[in-house]
Amino acid sequence: MGEPVSRHTKRGEWVTREIAGETLIVPVSGNVADLESIYTLNEVGGVIWGLLDGQRSDNEIVDAVCAEFDVERDRAQADVAALLVSLREAGLIEQVP
């Protein structure tokens, strides 16, 4: 048997904006933006954020990063995994069962 398929999806309410190649994520609670918790993602992180829909597997996201940025799979896999951990710890995403 192969590895279990891991998927992630965004959680909570947030507003995103792309500015000068960076993606800004601002969590929203009670219809008020929490300006104390603004997250900034570089271009690669923004692509990954855009792909987190709960449907694509983490491996499919790695494939997309490899295709978009011409990076070796091992490096893309490590970078995607590290970002997913950071986003989970910040409470912006959750793993889909």
N, C-alpha and C positions, 0 to 999 in steps of 0.2 A: 504494500500500500504506500501511496505517496504521502507527502506532508499534508496536514490539514490546511484547508483554505482559510486564510484570514482576511477579513474585510473590516473597514472602518467607515463610520459616517459622522457627519458633523452633529453636534448637540447644542441645545440652547438657542438663544436668539443672539444675533450679531449682525453688524453692518460691515461690509467689506468695500474697500475702495482700492483701485490700482493707481498709484502715483509714481511716476518716473521709474517704472520697472519694478516697483515694490508693491506688495499687497499688504494693506493695513486691515487688521481685524479688530473691531471694537465690539466687545460684548454689550448687550442691551438687557437691562433688567427693569421691569416696571415701566417700559417705554422710555427709559432714560439711559443714555449711553454712559458706560462706566469709563470715563476718560483716564482713570488711574490704571486701567488694564488694557492698554493698546498693544497689540502684537504686530510685529513687522516681519514679513517674509520676503526673501529675495525672489528673483525670477523663477528659480527652480521650485522653491517652496510654494510660490503662488500657483504654479502648474499642479503640484501635488494637491494643494488645497482644493483646487477646482475639480479634481478627479475624485475626491472623497464623497461618494454618493451612496455608499452602502451596497452597491451593486458590483463594482469593480473589486477584484481581489487585490491585495497588496502586491502580488506578483505582476498583475496587469498594470498597476501603477508604475512599478519598476520598469516594465517593458516600455511604457509611454515615455518615461524620463530618458531611457536609453535612446529611443528614437528621436526625441525632441532635441537632446543636447549632445548626442554623439559621445557618450561616456561609457566606460566599461561597466558591465553588469555588476561585478562585485562592488565597485564604488557606488553605483546607483542604489544597490540594495542596502548598503550600509547607511547611505545618506537618507534614504526613505525611512528606514527603520528608526534612525535617530530622530528625525522630525516627528514621526508618529508618536514616539515616546514623549517628546516635548509637548506635543499638542494634547495628548491624553493627560499628562500631568497638569496642564493648564486648564483642563476641563472643557476644551473646545471640541474634542471628538471622543467617540467611544467605539469599542470593538462590537461588531455585529455578530450575534450568535449564529 
